[in-house]
Amino acid sequence: MTMRFLLALAFVLLGSAAMAQSLQDLLQADPEAVSNPSRRTVGEVLDQLVDSGLPEVPQFLERWQGKEVWQRASDGLFFYAEEDGEGHVLYDITSGEEVGRAGPRDIKAIKPNAGVRGVIGSALIEFQLTDPDPVRRQAALAAIADDPAPEHLEPLRASIAAEEEPSIRVRKERLERLLSASFEDDREARIAAIGDLGSDITVEARAVLNRMLASEPQVAASVPADANLAHAMTPGSAELPREAAYAMLVDAGLAAPLVTDNEVRDALVAAIQDGKVGDMAVAMLGTDEARHVAYDALALRDGLPPRVTEAEMEAALDSHAFWQGYVEPDQGITQAAERALASAETRVGVYKTADVALDAVSLASIYFLAAIGLAITFGVMGVINMAHGEFIMMGAYTGYVVQTLVPDYTLSLILALPLAFIVTFAAGVVMERLVIRHLAHRPLETLLATFGISIALQQIAKNIFGTQARPLTSPAWLDGAWVVNDVLGIAYIRIAIFVLALLFLGLLLFILKRTRLGLEVRAVTQNPGMAASMGIDPDRIAMMTFGLGSGIAGIAGVAIGLYAKVTSEMGSDYIVQSFMTVVVGGVGNVWGTLAGASLIGILQKGIEWFNPSNTLAAQTYMILFIIAFIQFRPRGIVAMKGRAAGA
């Protein structure tokens, strides 16, 4: 009875001692593996630490990984330490409390190498996935995404159910699908996970599928029955040149290495005796054929590597099979990955098309804003205003000046739009009164005069604002982009310009269709003489129309300046497109300008899509297309009707 009691007491004491084992005790079980860790020995230490369940283990792993653990030389104990100028302050690795001091020679920093730190990081992820701090959980997910490994899958799965943060939970579920597709032990479950990636167009998902389809060149006497063949390769093709194919045979030990001409020459030089190489005089070795004969004889005599002839090389290539084989041995896995990747790439193509379409709509909005003012003045007055781009520039600089005076970007934008209209409207009226009206019905003189005004306005802007680009900053709520997925997205500033273009389209239609000014403008456009006989003053309408067109150009300048450079030459970047928009769409027609801007925007973005590295070529092709288009439809997409069509 006494013996049983003693045994029971011993078991209780041993169990209590095991339960009371501290982090320091665990480390002291194998201090050498902690102080001088290697990838081979660190795994056992990490397993013991993880299995211990001690709450201080995650912090220790972090600091061990960060080279922040120190060992005291006198007793081999481990501490955290901080330098204080005279030595180090030591902190207990369990409680974190200060426990003493040590001189520089009394302790040694533990500095695991990069490989060991990576292993520690993998073990640390298991703790970080369930850490109360969401930032640390996100960091763990980022670490898994950067370097996924099979051992991450189960801890990640186990952490999903308890995750309370919706965004982190979604991220965990996505990563779990990616890891399942890569590392799931159950074959059918893995194939199902791969199939699910067919609807995922993210870069991460496609990268996982591409890794599964990684292949490498292989060679053998014949293709093994169990080989996971990607495709066969033919020696002598662009994919596999003959020299590369034979090098594969040599590397695989299936053929003798080639003896190069330099090696032949070196061997012959080394074998020269009394002016001869074997039985051949050195003077007779002036040709490749003679040197080859001498080397072949030397190889037979001295046991040198034999020279491989062209016929032997050809025979070796013909007697072996060359193929590109998947690294993944399971054909079912690679076939599922191929189907999923094809599905994902199809979806990517659809979204890329939609992305180009959005870019085209955005560009069309810009061209519409830039050209609508020109369309009005050109349609009503027949004036080719080469200074129209400079009104865009004036509007942009007006926005810049307002922004320097009003630091609130939202308020400055609200003020800049009407002020830009007022400034450029006034400039347009002055230009019409002083120049344009005196050159009525003289298109060549008008073109030259407005071209001169364009140059003068550019120089004035340079004198005032300098030659450097000036910033016109958009409000914070226009920063960033509306991102649908990894492929499709559009900047908020471009959406704002599109909305602005729609607003101006509606405003112009209202003015032209519902106001007296619009009625008079349409009357003068269609028949100036009849309009004058009805009491309409064509000169006043011309002045108002020119001012209105110039004012709209100023507003376009503010919009364009929010994402483009604001310089004295910025108007030159849009004047050509503005004229093309007006001519292609139809002179003097708002709907025609909209159609022309849409056509040019779609055409330019479409050409750039097919030839993204050469935007100059894209513009050249676009101009050629427009020239051809005008040959077949000289009055534009929406031609004017009535008497104005023949004017």
Sequence and secondary structure as in RCSB ss.txt:
>XXXX:A:sequence
MTMRFLLALAFVLLGSAAMAQSLQDLLQADPEAVSNPSRRTVGEVLDQLVDSGLPEVPQFLERWQGKEVWQRASD
GLFFYAEEDGEGHVLYDITSGEEVGRAGPRDIKAIKPNAGVRGVIGSALIEFQLTDPDPVRRQAALAAIADDPAP
EHLEPLRASIAAEEEPSIRVRKERLERLLSASFEDDREARIAAIGDLGSDITVEARAVLNRMLASEPQVAASVPA
DANLAHAMTPGSAELPREAAYAMLVDAGLAAPLVTDNEVRDALVAAIQDGKVGDMAVAMLGTDEARHVAYDALAL
RDGLPPRVTEAEMEAALDSHAFWQGYVEPDQGITQAAERALASAETRVGVYKTADVALDAVSLASIYFLAAIGLA
ITFGVMGVINMAHGEFIMMGAYTGYVVQTLVPDYTLSLILALPLAFIVTFAAGVVMERLVIRHLAHRPLETLLAT
FGISIALQQIAKNIFGTQARPLTSPAWLDGAWVVNDVLGIAYIRIAIFVLALLFLGLLLFILKRTRLGLEVRAVT
QNPGMAASMGIDPDRIAMMTFGLGSGIAGIAGVAIGLYAKVTSEMGSDYIVQSFMTVVVGGVGNVWGTLAGASLI
GILQKGIEWFNPSNTLAAQTYMILFIIAFIQFRPRGIVAMKGRAAGA
>XXXX:A:secstr
 HHHHHHHHHHHHHHHHHHT  HHHHHHTSHHHHHS  TTTHHHHHHHHHHH  TTHHHHHHHHHTT EEEETTT
  EEEEEE SSSEEEEETTT  EEEEE TTTEEEE   HHHHHHHHHHHHHHHTT S HHHHHHHHHHHHHS  G
GGHHHHHHHHTT   HHHHHHHHHHHHHHHHHH SSHHHHHHHHHHGGG  SHHHHHHHHHHT EEEEEESS  T
T  EEEEE TTSSSS HHHHHHHHHHTTSS     HHHHHHHHHHT BTTEETTEEGGG  SHHHHHHHHHHHHH
HH       HHHHHHHHHTSEEEEEESS  HHHHHHHHHHHHHHHHHHHHHHHHHHHHHHHHHHHHHHHHHHHHH
HHHHHH    TTHHHHHHHHHHHHHHHHHH   HHHHHHHHHHHHHHHHHHHHHHHHHHTGGGGTT HHHHHHHH
HHHHHHHHHHHHHHH SS B     GGGSSEEESSSS EEEHHHHHHHHHHHHHHHHHHHHHHHSHHHHHHHHHH
H HHHHHHTT  HHHHHHHHHHHHHHHHHHHHHHHHTTS B TTTTHHHHHHHHHHHHHH TT HHHHHHHHHHH
HHHHHHHHHHSTT HHHHHHHHHHHHHHHHHH TT SS   GGGGG 
